[in-house]
Amino acid sequence: MQYISFFKSLLLGREKHFIFLVLLSFLVAMFEIATFASIMPFISFVTGNINNEMVSSVLDFIRAISSIDSAIGMIYFMGASIVLIFFIRIIVQVAYTYLCNNFTNSLYSLHLKKLFETYMDIPYRTFIDKNTSDIIKNLHYADKIKAVLGHFLLIMTDIILVFSIYVSMLFIQWKITLLITSIIFVSAIFLGFLTINKNKSLGKSLETMNTSLWRFIQVAVQNFKILKLNEQSKNLENSVNKSVNYMAKIHTIHASINVLPRLIIEAVGVSMMIFIIGYIMFNYSTIEYHLSILTMFLIAFYRLFPAVNRSLINYQSIFLDLRSIELFREETSLDRERVATKSKEIYFNSSIELRNVTFEYLEGHVVIDNVNLSITKGDRVAFIGSSGSGKTTLIDLIIGLYLPLKGQIFIDGKPLDNEYLRSWRHRIGYVPQNIYLFDGSVAQNVAMRSTYDEEFVIKALKKANIYHFFEQKEGILTKVGDAGIALSGGQRQRVAIARALYDDPDVIVLDEATSALDEETEKAVMEELYGITQDKTLIIISHRLSTISKCNKVYSLEKGKVKYICES
């Protein structure tokens, strides 16, 4: 029941589509049986063994529908029918394969979108506790779901095929069929115990190594320059090589285990054929009379044993990927932020007020302690203090990334709660300390989307005093390179400022945004910012007093408590 519930959860409400594919697999199996069953009457007729009851029935049916009575006519008709059945089987099999792949690929897309949406909707507090390499790795696990669903559909098809062939063989020679069944059943049980638990263990080890590998890669990519300088890249290479080699070993063991069922089943198949020939010879002295039966069993083995082998391999593969899928499902079950889907509009025309605001990350460890302050529209407000004093956390509360544990934040007298969060966040322009520009055009980086308003982009770049630089290149289509590597630090800063200005926000927040710049560049950037934000409210976190020289309100934070310093 546990596995049924688990599998059902992977279908995302598309159980009807899955049932349709299962029913369609019966049609595929019918054509497999038709190709299998049509051989025996043909061979029996050609070899002159027409006393068999099944063969006689087939010949009577052909005479009834075609009026053919001659031997050569029968051979032509039966031969043409077999060829036609084989070609129809090809069409049915291709159509079924297409529908199965379409089904698994569409579910892959749905699962990937679901997890990505979950990550985008989780609270900011949850997100900062996550490792970015784990997030990327987990998104890749959507492909594992696609693989498992594909394995399961193949198993279902093979089970129906095996059952259909089995029933046909019972009608042909039930004693031999029952004996073969018992041997196959014992072999399958033996192979199951031998391989499934091992594949579960391999799957857990593979997921652990995969997590380590992604984290090592993340460290290498994000610290490439430092690794080059201190020549520590070899240590990281050794760690990556260790993970890769261990993963390669796991895949090698899995591949070796997977080949075992085929080898055992082939050995069992050959043994069965030798037994059947011996059985016929012992009971009937001659094999010619029973050539058609022997041929049927040969064809049955040709169809049956590969199907059993595929089912075992697919079953083992499911268990190899099981741990990855369990992690994927755990991630999609993360609590999402309780923000209203359709946010109520909130306007900032007067003030932001914090009343008795308290916040903590861990219970008993207060980060913001009973803060009361007011920011009037048009203010230039600075927050200063030592590292870890709570400056960034306080800003995150003001801009709506966190909600207070106690107390309340009011925007023009309206409480900032889940009803207003989306609207309020849209009114914030944020420039962080660590700026990330992705490998795209300037316009895409400014708008943070693939479609954008050219006029708005140009306007934002002009305000950030960087448009003229890009005009000399390819304009707003200029590529910035991965992480903005094609730009200098000051240019990246100005692009980040243009990004913050693009949506014409009411509040601009600078979170140590100019700390990486030299004093001269910082001074120039800040002078421009003060000029272009005359109609905005500016909130600044900075360690440099020169950065906040034109602020009319300055607050100092120490151990989560706010101290008002001055107002000009």
Long-range contacts (C-beta under 8 A, 24 or more apart in sequence): 7-152, 9-329, 10-107, 10-111, 10-145, 10-148, 10-149, 10-325, 11-107, 12-107, 12-110, 12-111, 12-114, 14-103, 14-107, 17-103, 18-103, 21-96, 21-99, 21-100, 21-103, 21-153, 22-156, 24-96, 24-99, 25-96, 25-153, 25-156, 25-157, 25-160, 26-160, 27-92, 27-96, 28-92, 28-93, 28-96, 28-157, 28-160, 28-161, 29-157, 29-160, 29-161, 29-163, 29-164, 30-164, 31-85, 31-88, 31-89, 31-92, 31-93, 32-89, 32-161, 32-164, 32-165, 32-303, 33-161, 33-164, 33-165, 33-168, 34-85, 34-89, 35-82, 35-85, 35-86, 35-89, 36-165, 36-168, 36-296, 36-299, 36-300, 36-303, 37-168, 38-78, 38-81, 38-82, 38-85, 39-82, 39-295, 39-296, 39-299, 40-172, 40-292, 40-293, 40-295, 40-296, 41-78, 42-75, 42-78, 42-79, 42-82, 43-291, 43-292, 43-295, 44-292, 45-71, 45-74, 45-75, 45-78, 46-75, 47-288, 47-291, 47-292, 49-289, 49-291, 49-292, 52-292, 54-171, 54-172, 55-292, 96-157, 100-150, 100-153, 101-150, 103-149, 103-153, 104-146, 104-149, 104-150, 104-153, 105-146, 107-145, 107-146, 107-149, 108-142, 108-143, 108-145, 108-146, 111-142, 111-145, 111-146, 111-328, 111-332, 112-139, 112-142, 114-332, 115-139, 115-142, 115-328, 115-331, 115-332, 118-331, 118-332, 118-334, 118-336, 119-331, 119-334, 121-336, 121-337, 121-339, 122-334, 122-335, 122-336, 122-337, 123-335, 123-336, 123-337, 124-337, 124-396, 124-401, 124-402, 125-361, 125-402, 126-334, 126-335, 131-215, 131-218, 132-218, 133-211, 133-214, 133-215, 133-217, 133-218, 134-211, 134-214, 134-215, 136-214, 136-218, 137-210, 137-211, 137-214, 138-327, 138-328, 138-331, 141-324, 141-325, 141-327, 141-328, 142-328, 144-321, 144-324, 144-325, 144-328, 145-325, 145-328, 147-317, 147-321, 148-317, 148-318, 148-321, 148-322, 148-325, 151-314, 151-315, 151-317, 151-318, 152-314, 152-318, 154-310, 154-311, 154-314, 155-310, 155-311, 155-314, 155-315, 158-307, 158-308, 158-310, 158-311, 158-314, 159-311, 161-303, 161-307, 162-304, 162-307, 162-308, 162-311, 165-300, 165-303, 165-304, 165-307, 166-304, 168-300, 169-296, 169-297, 169-300, 172-293, 172-296, 172-297, 173-293, 173-297, 176-276, 176-279, 176-297, 179-275, 180-272, 183-268, 183-272, 184-268, 184-308, 187-264, 187-265, 187-268, 188-308, 188-312, 191-260, 191-261, 191-264, 191-312, 192-312, 192-315, 194-260, 195-257, 195-258, 195-260, 195-261, 195-312, 195-316, 196-315, 196-316, 196-319, 198-253, 198-257, 199-254, 199-257, 199-316, 199-317, 199-319, 199-320, 200-319, 200-320, 200-322, 200-323, 202-250, 202-253, 202-254, 202-320, 203-319, 203-320, 203-321, 203-322, 203-323, 203-324, 204-323, 205-246, 205-250, 206-247, 206-250, 206-251, 206-320, 206-323, 206-324, 207-323, 207-324, 207-327, 209-243, 209-246, 209-247, 209-250, 210-243, 210-247, 210-324, 212-239, 212-243, 213-240, 213-243, 213-244, 213-247, 216-240, 216-243, 254-316, 254-320, 257-316, 258-313, 258-316, 258-317, 261-308, 261-309, 261-312, 261-313, 262-309, 262-313, 265-305, 265-308, 265-309, 266-305, 268-305, 269-301, 269-305, 272-301, 273-297, 273-298, 273-301, 338-418, 339-418, 339-421, 339-422, 340-418, 340-419, 340-421, 340-422, 343-419, 343-420, 343-421, 343-422, 343-423, 344-419, 344-420, 344-423, 345-420, 345-423, 346-411, 346-412, 346-414, 346-416, 346-420, 346-423, 346-424, 346-427, 347-411, 347-412, 348-377, 348-411, 348-412, 348-427, 348-506, 348-507, 348-537, 349-377, 349-412, 350-376, 350-377, 350-412, 350-413, 351-375, 351-376, 351-377, 351-410, 351-411, 351-412, 352-398, 352-409, 352-410, 352-411, 352-507, 352-537, 353-409, 353-410, 354-397, 354-398, 354-407, 354-409, 355-407, 355-408, 355-409, 355-410, 356-406, 356-407, 356-408, 357-397, 357-404, 357-406, 357-407, 357-408, 357-409, 358-404, 358-405, 358-406, 358-407, 359-393, 359-397, 359-402, 359-404, 359-405, 360-405, 366-560, 367-393, 367-560, 368-393, 368-394, 368-397, 368-404, 368-560, 369-559, 369-560, 369-561, 370-406, 370-407, 370-561, 371-407, 371-560, 371-561, 371-562, 372-562, 373-555, 373-562, 373-564, 375-537, 375-539, 375-553, 376-537, 377-506, 377-537, 378-535, 378-536, 378-537, 379-537, 379-538, 379-552, 379-553, 380-530, 380-537, 380-538, 380-540, 380-550, 380-551, 380-552, 380-553, 381-537, 381-538, 381-539, 381-540, 381-551, 381-552, 381-553, 381-554, 381-555, 382-539, 382-540, 382-541, 382-542, 382-547, 382-548, 382-551, 382-553, 382-554, 382-555, 383-539, 383-540, 383-541, 383-554, 383-555, 383-556, 383-557, 384-541, 384-542, 384-543, 384-548, 384-554, 384-555, 384-556, 384-557, 384-565, 385-556, 385-557, 385-558, 386-558, 389-557, 389-558, 389-559, 389-560, 390-557, 390-559, 390-560, 391-541, 391-557, 392-511, 392-541, 394-557, 394-562, 395-509, 395-511, 395-539, 395-541, 398-509, 398-539, 399-424, 399-425, 399-428, 399-430, 399-507, 399-509, 400-424, 400-425, 400-428, 401-425, 426-503, 426-505, 427-505, 427-506, 427-507, 428-505, 428-506, 428-507, 428-509, 429-499, 429-500, 429-501, 429-502, 429-503, 429-505, 429-507, 429-508, 429-509, 429-536, 430-500, 430-508, 430-509, 430-511, 431-493, 431-496, 431-497, 431-499, 431-500, 431-508, 431-509, 431-510, 431-511, 431-513, 432-496, 432-511, 432-512, 432-513, 433-511, 433-512, 433-513, 433-515, 433-516, 435-484, 435-492, 435-493, 435-495, 435-496, 435-513, 436-483, 436-484, 437-480, 437-481, 437-483, 437-484, 437-487, 437-492, 437-495, 437-496, 438-482, 438-483, 439-479, 439-480, 439-481, 439-482, 439-483, 440-479, 440-480, 441-476, 441-477, 441-478, 441-479, 441-480, 442-470, 442-475, 442-476, 442-477, 442-478, 442-479, 442-480, 442-495, 443-476, 443-477, 445-480, 445-484, 445-495, 445-499, 446-476, 446-495, 446-498, 446-499, 446-502, 447-499, 447-502, 448-499, 448-502, 456-502, 456-504, 457-498, 457-502, 460-498, 460-499, 460-501, 460-502, 461-494, 461-495, 461-498, 463-497, 463-498, 463-501, 463-532, 464-494, 464-495, 464-497, 464-498, 464-501, 464-528, 464-532, 465-494, 465-528, 466-491, 466-494, 466-495, 466-498, 489-516, 489-517, 489-521, 490-517, 490-521, 490-525, 493-517, 493-521, 493-525, 494-525, 497-525, 497-529, 501-532, 505-536, 506-536, 506-537, 507-536, 507-537, 507-538, 507-539, 508-533, 508-536, 508-537, 508-538, 508-539, 509-539, 509-540, 510-538, 510-539, 510-540, 510-541, 510-542, 511-541, 512-541, 512-542, 512-543, 514-542, 514-544, 514-547, 515-542, 515-543, 515-544, 519-544, 519-546, 522-546, 522-547, 526-550
